[in-house]
């Protein structure tokens, strides 16, 4: 998972208090990620989503927004095979991964968009993933608004990067504006599902919008 630097600036993801540290080190997904060499427990969220909705197949072209530290890209590399093309995007530097093209920058900037398009190649992406989350201020209404904003910008990105009939997975948080965001996805895709993987912590409002069958013409009309 990565966090957006705008509009609020990047902050530390966690405050390492004893309670958080205990929950982290005893988390079975953290332990399994360490055992399997994944860079974070988030790998298991994508694995579950991909298996439930049959999102991944060998040879696909996938853009991974908010890729750092790289666990989703690791899963993609495993599942897509040597013919798959994976473009990871993040504001932060990411340790290199074999077979992954990394673009460092804000996916909303024109320069980054051009670099991603060049890395993807002439054929547009089959799948766009976004594990982006806002920097948490502690003000719930503001944080929720930033989450919805990132979801909308990810959808806007997909309008440029995703081929007709392609799929998308976007992290979102249930709360004010979520229904509106879901409706925007429903307008642009044939089917939209709200999923909460088992690896998402129970106390979190985190869910994922799984959108199937991109319709570019609907996006232009919206």
Secondary structure, 3 states (H helix, E strand, C coil): CEECCCCCCCCCCCCCCHHHHHHHHCCHHHHHHHHHCCCCCCHHHHHHHHHHHCCCCCCCEEEEECCCCCHHHHHHHHHHCCCCEEEEEECCCCCCCCCEEEEECCCCCHHHHHHHHHHHCCCCEEEEEECEECCCCCCHHHHHHHHHHHHHHHHHHHHHHEEEEEEEEEEEECCCCHHHHHHHHHHHEEEEEEECCCCCCCCCCEEEEEEEEECHHHHHHC
